[in-house]
């Protein structure tokens, strides 16, 4: 079995390319820069450069207006979604007194006091975006249905509501910076037969999870200062899987092929 070493960014690109062949679901823990596209439509979330508005627009190439950083939320659970447009900040609900408010970026960093900016893109097996912020004091505080992104049309503002959610594809663009998260030593034997062999682990990595190509978690393992690891994957069917290595300073992914 041949060992291969890839730069993390290249490996992520390969991993997400594989995801795009299928449902392009958001895989738990795979923070990075994405385009967020309505399934089956040439419509992308698009942040205005001159107003707070987030709208559905046709693809416009490599413009930052359609690039979003999905990262772990500062509160420690769920995710923030931040526009790549300089100075625009995190996506948040624009009017907490409206049960069907538009969302957009007002120049605030994620996690600010009173902001409705905590998102869960893992609903619907990674194709739906739900709001998970504390709803105390909002117009929907007494409503049972969680707010989620709902309804779309070209040029329309992106809004939350309590009905049928929009299904999205998450198109991977690039990984987040890993300057503080040393992953350069990690080697994964690939392809994989019955054991997933990993070496070069550091004490910055405390957990490994394995996901199917559709975003379902199939294996999880906690690390205890191990630098090598062999996981039994004999029970997994043949195919492509995503391995997520995570720690307090970040996470990164590698693609494996199970024979």
PyMOL commands that set and color helices and strands:
alter all, ss='L'
color gray80, all
select helices_A, chain A and resi 8-21+64-66+123-126
alter helices_A, ss='H'
color red, helices_A
select strands_A, chain A and resi 3-4+32-38+44-47+54-57+68-72+79-83+91-93+103-105+119-122+128-131+148-149+160-161+168-174+187-189+195-199+207-212+217-222+228-232+239-247+250-258
alter strands_A, ss='S'
color yellow, strands_A
deselect
rebuild
show_as cartoon
